[in-house]
Amino acid sequence: MAITAIALLSACDFLFPKKAKSALPEYTWGSAISDKYLWPMVVVNANFISPDGVTLGISDFGKEQFEPLGGKWGVGNGDTIGTLAPLPVSLNLEWLSIREKLFYKTSVKLPAKKLDSIFRTANGKQLIVGLAPKGEFILWAKGTKGLQEIQKFTAKTHDPNWEVFPKENEEDQTAYMQRMYNKISNTERDEINASLSFGNEEATDGIFNGIYTYITQQKIGQQEMLLVHKLKDSLGFVSQNKLPETYSQGDLIKVRWRNADVVSYKKDGTSTTKQILIAIRTERYKKGKLSILIEKGMPPLTAFFEQERIFDEKTLLLGDLVAFYLANSNDQDIRYAVDERKKQALKYTVSDYRYNNGKVGYQIVITPVNDPDFAKNIYLHPSSPLRLLEWQEVKQNEKN
C-alpha cells in the first residue's frame, strides 16, 4: 500500500506540477514618459525589461513614437490601467532633444530594492520616465501617495539609425528636427525663441523671426532705429516703418527681420561693406511691467538736466530708461512711491559723473517732487548705455 501511495503521489506531481512561486513580488503597474515644457523631446525607443527578459514598451506609444511629447513633466503619455507583473530590472531609451538638436541613447540597470521600496511607499500604480536636457532623465513611482523620485540617470549623445525613422520626402536629420519643432505648440515655440541667444537664431529663406526686449525706437543720424535687448546682446535694427503700436520698454516684441549689406565708398575709390539688420515687421508678444504700470497709472515724472552736453535724442532715451527702472526696481522706497498705495509725482535730476577709470557717464537722482523723503541714485555707465545701474553694478563694471 505504501508503494502504491508513493507511486500515486509521484504521478500527481508529474501530471499536475506545482507552480513555482516567484521570488519577486508582483504589482499592477503601468508606465508613461514625459518631457519638460520648453524642452520638447521626441521618443525613438523606450522600453522596460522584465526579470524574465520580456520587453515592455513604455506607454504603448501609439502616435507618440517619433512625435513630440506633450510637455507634461512627471505626467506624460502612457498606460494608467496597468498589468500584474514584477517591476522591471532595466530600461532602454533613445530620444531626440529638439531644442538641443541632439540624440541620446542609453541602457541602464534599475536599482531593484530601491525601486520596490519606493513603489510600495507611493502605493505605486505607474512608473514614469522624465526626459530632460543634457541627456538627463528621471524615473518616478506614481501612486495614490503622489509622485516619488526613484533615481536620476544620464544618457550619452549618439548618431541614430536613420533608416528606422518615418521620414517625409527623403528628409535628412536637420529637416526632420525642423519638422518636429514645427509640430510643438506656437506658445512653446515662441517661449523657446525668446530664450534663445541672438547667435543661435536661424533664418528661414533669409528671414529671421526673433523675440526681443524692446528698449525704444528713435531717429539716430539719418536712420530710424529700433533698439532692443536679447539676453546679453543689445541690438539696433534699421526700421523701415514706424511701429504699428506703442510699445513700452521691457515689452517682449516679435521682430521679423533680415540682414543687408551696405557699401560705403571713400574719396580714394575704395569701399567698405557693413552689415545692418533691417526690421520688416513687429508685433507685441508680451507686455512688460512698464506697460502694465502705465495701464494702472504712471506717476507724473519730470526731468532736470544739469549739464549741456546731453542732446535731445538722449533725453528721450533717458526718460524711457528711468520709466523702465521705476516699473522694475525692487527698491522699497521706489515701490512705495510708484505703486498704487501712494503714486507720488517724481522728478529725476541728471548730472555728469566721472568714474575711477576716467570715463564720464551720468548720475541720476530720483526724488519725490512734493515730499523728498528719499533720494535714489542710479547710474548710466558708458559700458552699459542702454541700462541704468545700481551703485554695486557700477563698481562691478569698473572691476571688469
C-alpha positions as CSV (number, residue, x, y, z in Angstrom):
1,M,0.0,0.0,0.0
2,A,2.8,2.4,0.9
3,I,4.5,1.7,-2.5
4,T,1.1,2.4,-4.3
5,A,0.7,5.7,-2.4
6,I,4.1,6.9,-3.3
7,A,3.5,6.0,-6.9
8,L,0.2,7.9,-6.9
9,L,1.9,11.0,-5.4
10,S,4.6,10.8,-8.0
11,A,2.1,10.5,-10.8
12,C,0.2,13.6,-9.4
13,D,3.4,15.6,-9.3
14,F,4.2,14.6,-12.9
15,L,0.7,15.3,-14.2
16,F,0.0,18.4,-12.1
17,P,3.3,20.0,-11.2
18,K,3.2,22.7,-8.5
19,K,3.5,26.3,-9.9
20,A,6.9,27.7,-8.9
21,K,6.5,30.6,-6.6
22,S,8.0,33.8,-8.0
23,A,10.8,35.2,-5.9
24,L,9.8,38.7,-6.9
25,P,6.6,40.5,-5.8
26,E,4.0,41.4,-8.4
27,Y,2.2,44.7,-8.7
28,T,-0.4,46.1,-11.1
29,W,1.5,48.9,-12.8
30,G,1.5,50.9,-16.0
31,S,4.1,53.3,-17.5
32,A,4.4,56.7,-19.0
33,I,7.1,59.0,-20.5
34,S,7.3,62.8,-20.3
35,D,9.3,65.9,-21.1
36,K,9.7,69.4,-19.7
37,Y,7.8,72.4,-21.0
38,L,10.2,74.4,-23.3
39,W,12.4,71.3,-23.7
40,P,10.4,69.2,-26.2
41,M,11.6,65.6,-26.8
42,V,10.8,63.0,-29.4
43,V,10.9,59.4,-28.3
44,V,12.6,57.0,-30.7
45,N,12.5,54.0,-28.4
46,A,11.6,53.4,-24.8
47,N,11.3,50.0,-23.1
48,F,11.4,48.4,-19.7
49,I,12.9,44.9,-19.4
50,S,11.1,42.5,-17.1
51,P,13.0,40.0,-14.9
52,D,12.4,37.2,-17.4
53,G,13.7,39.3,-20.3
54,V,10.4,40.4,-21.8
55,T,10.4,43.8,-23.4
56,L,7.7,46.2,-22.2
57,G,7.2,49.2,-24.4
58,I,6.7,52.3,-22.2
59,S,3.3,53.8,-22.6
60,D,2.4,51.7,-25.6
61,F,3.2,54.8,-27.6
62,G,0.6,54.9,-30.3
63,K,1.2,58.1,-32.2
64,E,3.8,59.3,-29.6
65,Q,6.7,57.4,-31.1
66,F,8.7,59.6,-33.4
67,E,6.5,62.6,-32.4
68,P,7.0,65.4,-29.9
69,L,5.8,64.6,-26.3
70,G,3.3,66.9,-24.6
71,G,5.5,68.9,-22.1
72,K,3.7,67.5,-19.1
73,W,6.6,66.9,-16.7
74,G,6.0,63.9,-14.4
75,V,2.7,63.1,-16.1
76,G,3.4,62.2,-19.7
77,N,1.6,59.9,-22.0
78,G,1.0,56.4,-21.0
79,D,-0.8,53.5,-19.5
80,T,-2.8,54.3,-16.4
81,I,-4.6,50.9,-16.1
82,G,-1.6,48.6,-15.6
83,T,-0.8,44.9,-15.8
84,L,0.0,42.5,-12.9
85,A,3.7,41.8,-13.2
86,P,7.1,42.1,-11.4
87,L,8.7,45.5,-11.6
88,P,11.3,45.9,-14.4
89,V,15.0,45.3,-13.9
90,S,16.4,47.6,-16.7
91,L,15.4,50.4,-19.0
92,N,16.3,51.2,-22.7
93,L,15.9,54.7,-24.0
94,E,16.6,56.6,-27.2
95,W,15.3,60.1,-27.9
96,L,15.8,63.4,-29.7
97,S,16.1,66.6,-27.8
98,I,14.6,69.1,-30.3
99,R,15.9,72.2,-28.7
100,E,19.4,70.9,-28.3
101,K,19.3,69.2,-31.7
102,L,20.9,66.1,-30.2
103,F,20.0,62.4,-30.0
104,Y,20.6,60.5,-26.8
105,K,20.7,56.7,-26.1
106,T,21.2,54.5,-23.0
107,S,20.5,51.2,-21.3
108,V,20.5,51.3,-17.5
109,K,20.1,48.7,-14.8
110,L,17.4,49.7,-12.3
111,P,18.1,49.6,-8.5
112,A,15.8,46.6,-7.7
113,K,15.5,47.1,-3.9
114,K,15.1,50.8,-4.0
115,L,12.6,50.6,-6.8
116,D,10.5,48.1,-4.9
117,S,10.7,50.1,-1.7
118,I,9.7,53.4,-3.2
119,F,7.0,51.9,-5.3
120,R,5.5,50.4,-2.1
121,T,5.8,53.7,-0.2
122,A,4.0,55.6,-3.1
123,N,1.3,52.8,-3.2
124,G,2.5,52.8,-6.8
125,K,0.3,52.5,-9.9
126,Q,2.7,53.8,-12.6
127,L,6.4,54.1,-13.4
128,I,7.1,57.4,-15.2
129,V,10.2,58.4,-17.1
130,G,11.0,62.2,-17.5
131,L,13.4,63.3,-20.3
132,A,15.4,66.4,-19.5
133,P,18.2,68.5,-21.3
134,K,21.8,67.3,-21.5
135,G,20.8,63.6,-21.6
136,E,19.4,63.6,-18.1
137,F,16.3,61.6,-17.2
138,I,14.4,60.7,-14.0
139,L,12.5,57.6,-13.0
140,W,9.5,58.2,-10.7
141,A,6.9,56.0,-9.0
142,K,3.5,57.5,-9.1
143,G,0.7,56.2,-6.9
144,T,-2.1,57.2,-4.5
145,K,0.5,58.9,-2.3
146,G,1.9,61.1,-5.1
147,L,5.0,61.2,-7.3
148,Q,8.2,59.9,-5.7
149,E,11.6,60.0,-7.4
150,I,13.5,56.7,-7.7
151,Q,16.7,57.8,-9.4
152,K,18.3,60.2,-11.8
153,F,20.4,58.9,-14.8
154,T,22.3,60.4,-17.7
155,A,22.5,59.2,-21.3
156,K,25.1,59.9,-23.9
157,T,24.7,61.5,-27.3
158,H,24.8,59.2,-30.3
159,D,24.2,59.0,-34.0
160,P,20.8,57.4,-34.6
161,N,20.0,54.6,-37.1
162,W,18.4,57.0,-39.7
163,E,16.8,54.1,-41.6
164,V,14.2,53.4,-38.9
165,F,12.8,57.0,-38.9
166,P,9.5,57.7,-40.7
167,K,10.9,60.4,-43.0
168,E,9.0,62.6,-45.3
169,N,10.3,63.4,-48.8
170,E,13.6,61.7,-48.0
171,E,14.4,64.4,-45.5
172,D,17.7,64.5,-43.7
173,Q,18.1,64.8,-39.9
174,T,18.1,68.6,-40.0
175,A,14.8,68.7,-41.9
176,Y,13.3,66.1,-39.6
177,M,14.3,68.1,-36.5
178,Q,12.8,71.2,-38.0
179,R,9.5,69.3,-38.8
180,M,9.3,68.1,-35.2
181,Y,10.0,71.7,-34.0
182,N,7.1,72.9,-36.2
183,K,4.8,70.4,-34.5
184,I,5.1,71.8,-31.0
185,S,2.6,74.5,-29.9
186,N,3.0,78.0,-31.1
187,T,3.3,79.2,-27.5
188,E,6.1,76.8,-26.7
189,R,7.9,77.8,-29.9
190,D,7.7,81.5,-29.0
191,E,8.9,80.8,-25.5
192,I,11.9,78.9,-26.8
193,N,12.6,81.7,-29.3
194,A,12.5,84.3,-26.5
195,S,15.1,82.4,-24.5
196,L,17.5,81.7,-27.4
197,S,20.6,83.8,-27.7
198,F,20.9,86.1,-30.8
199,G,23.7,83.9,-32.2
200,N,21.5,80.8,-32.1
201,E,18.7,82.2,-34.1
202,E,18.2,80.6,-37.6
203,A,16.8,82.1,-40.7
204,T,14.2,80.6,-43.0
205,D,14.6,81.7,-46.6
206,G,16.8,84.6,-45.3
207,I,14.2,85.9,-42.9
208,F,14.7,85.8,-39.1
209,N,11.8,85.8,-36.6
210,G,13.1,86.7,-33.2
211,I,11.6,87.8,-29.8
212,Y,13.4,90.7,-28.1
213,T,13.0,93.0,-25.2
214,Y,12.0,96.5,-26.5
215,I,14.1,99.5,-25.4
216,T,13.0,102.3,-27.7
217,Q,12.6,103.5,-31.3
218,Q,14.1,106.8,-32.3
219,K,16.0,108.5,-35.1
220,I,19.8,108.2,-34.8
221,G,21.6,110.2,-37.5
222,Q,19.6,109.6,-40.7
223,Q,18.2,106.2,-39.7
224,E,15.0,105.4,-37.8
225,M,16.4,102.8,-35.3
226,L,14.7,100.1,-33.2
227,L,16.8,99.3,-30.1
228,V,16.2,96.0,-28.3
229,H,17.9,93.6,-25.9
230,K,18.4,89.8,-26.5
231,L,19.8,88.2,-23.4
232,K,23.4,89.7,-23.2
233,D,23.2,91.4,-26.6
234,S,21.9,94.9,-27.4
235,L,20.8,95.2,-31.0
236,G,19.9,98.0,-33.3
237,F,17.5,97.3,-36.2
238,V,17.1,99.8,-39.0
239,S,13.3,100.2,-39.0
240,Q,11.7,100.6,-42.4
241,N,8.4,101.7,-41.0
242,K,7.0,103.4,-37.9
243,L,6.0,100.9,-35.2
244,P,2.3,99.8,-35.7
245,E,1.6,100.3,-32.0
246,T,3.1,101.9,-28.9
247,Y,5.5,99.7,-27.0
248,S,7.0,100.4,-23.6
249,Q,10.5,99.5,-22.6
250,G,10.5,95.9,-21.3
251,D,7.8,94.6,-23.6
252,L,8.7,91.4,-25.5
253,I,8.2,92.0,-29.2
254,K,8.4,89.8,-32.2
255,V,10.6,91.2,-34.9
256,R,10.7,89.8,-38.5
257,W,14.0,90.9,-39.9
258,R,16.8,90.3,-42.5
259,N,20.4,91.1,-43.0
260,A,21.5,93.6,-45.6
261,D,25.0,94.7,-46.8
262,V,25.6,98.4,-47.1
263,V,28.5,99.5,-49.3
264,S,30.3,102.8,-48.5
265,Y,32.7,104.4,-51.0
266,K,35.6,106.6,-49.9
267,K,37.1,109.5,-51.8
268,D,40.1,107.4,-52.9
269,G,37.7,105.0,-54.7
270,T,38.0,102.2,-52.1
271,S,34.9,100.8,-50.4
272,T,33.8,99.1,-47.2
273,T,30.9,96.8,-46.6
274,K,28.9,96.9,-43.4
275,Q,26.1,94.5,-42.5
276,I,23.0,96.0,-41.0
277,L,19.8,94.4,-39.5
278,I,16.6,95.6,-41.1
279,A,13.3,95.2,-39.2
280,I,10.5,94.3,-41.6
281,R,7.6,93.9,-39.2
282,T,7.0,93.9,-35.4
283,E,4.2,92.9,-33.0
284,R,3.9,92.8,-29.3
285,Y,4.3,89.3,-27.8
286,K,4.0,90.0,-24.1
287,K,3.6,93.2,-22.0
288,G,6.3,94.1,-19.7
289,K,6.0,95.6,-16.2
290,L,6.2,99.2,-17.5
291,S,3.2,98.7,-19.9
292,I,1.2,97.2,-17.0
293,L,2.2,100.1,-14.7
294,I,1.2,102.7,-17.4
295,E,-2.2,101.0,-17.7
296,K,-2.7,101.3,-14.0
297,G,-1.5,104.9,-13.9
298,M,2.1,106.0,-14.1
299,P,3.2,108.7,-11.5
300,P,4.0,112.1,-13.1
301,L,7.7,112.2,-14.0
302,T,9.7,115.4,-14.5
303,A,13.3,115.6,-15.8
304,F,16.0,118.2,-14.9
305,F,19.4,118.2,-16.7
306,E,22.4,119.9,-15.0
307,Q,24.8,119.6,-18.0
308,E,24.8,120.9,-21.6
309,R,26.4,118.0,-23.4
310,I,23.4,115.8,-23.4
311,F,21.3,116.1,-26.6
312,D,17.6,115.7,-27.4
313,E,17.7,112.2,-28.6
314,K,19.4,111.0,-25.5
315,T,17.0,112.8,-23.2
316,L,14.2,110.7,-24.8
317,L,16.2,107.5,-24.2
318,L,16.9,108.5,-20.6
319,G,13.2,109.1,-20.0
320,D,12.5,105.6,-21.2
321,L,15.2,104.1,-19.1
322,V,14.0,105.9,-15.9
323,A,10.4,104.9,-16.5
324,F,11.6,101.3,-17.0
325,Y,13.6,101.4,-13.8
326,L,10.6,102.7,-11.9
327,A,8.5,99.8,-13.1
328,N,11.0,97.1,-12.3
329,S,13.0,98.3,-9.3
330,N,12.8,96.3,-6.1
331,D,13.8,99.3,-4.0
332,Q,11.3,99.7,-1.2
333,D,11.2,103.5,-1.5
334,I,10.6,103.3,-5.3
335,R,7.9,100.7,-4.9
336,Y,6.1,102.7,-2.2
337,A,6.3,105.9,-4.3
338,V,5.2,104.3,-7.6
339,D,2.7,101.6,-6.7
340,E,-1.0,102.3,-6.1
341,R,-0.5,102.9,-2.4
342,K,0.9,106.4,-3.0
343,K,1.7,107.3,-6.6
344,Q,3.8,110.3,-5.8
345,A,4.8,112.7,-8.5
346,L,8.6,112.1,-9.1
347,K,11.5,114.0,-10.6
348,Y,14.9,112.9,-11.7
349,T,18.0,115.1,-12.0
350,V,20.7,114.1,-14.4
351,S,24.3,115.2,-13.9
352,D,27.7,114.2,-15.2
353,Y,29.6,111.6,-13.2
354,R,33.3,110.8,-13.6
355,Y,34.2,107.2,-12.8
356,N,37.5,105.9,-11.3
357,N,38.7,104.8,-14.8
358,G,38.3,108.4,-16.1
359,K,35.2,107.7,-18.2
360,V,32.3,110.1,-17.9
361,G,28.7,108.9,-17.5
362,Y,25.6,110.2,-15.8
363,Q,24.3,110.1,-12.2
364,I,20.5,110.2,-12.0
365,V,18.9,111.1,-8.7
366,I,15.2,110.2,-8.3
367,T,13.2,112.0,-5.6
368,P,9.5,112.8,-4.9
369,V,8.5,116.3,-6.1
370,N,6.4,117.4,-3.1
371,D,7.9,115.4,-0.2
372,P,11.5,114.5,-0.9
373,D,11.8,111.9,1.8
374,F,14.2,109.8,-0.2
375,A,16.8,110.2,-2.9
376,K,17.6,107.2,-5.1
377,N,20.9,107.3,-7.0
378,I,21.3,105.3,-10.2
379,Y,23.9,105.5,-13.0
380,L,24.3,105.3,-16.7
381,H,27.8,103.9,-17.4
382,P,29.4,104.2,-20.8
383,S,29.8,100.4,-20.9
384,S,26.1,99.9,-20.4
385,P,24.5,102.7,-22.4
386,L,21.0,101.1,-22.5
387,R,20.6,100.2,-18.9
388,L,20.5,102.1,-15.6
389,L,22.8,100.5,-13.0
390,E,22.7,100.4,-9.2
391,W,25.9,101.5,-7.5
392,Q,27.1,98.0,-6.8
393,E,26.7,97.2,-10.5
394,V,28.8,100.2,-11.4
395,K,31.6,99.1,-9.1
396,Q,31.5,95.6,-10.6
397,N,31.7,97.1,-14.1
398,E,34.8,99.1,-13.1
399,K,36.5,95.9,-11.8
400,N,35.9,94.2,-15.1
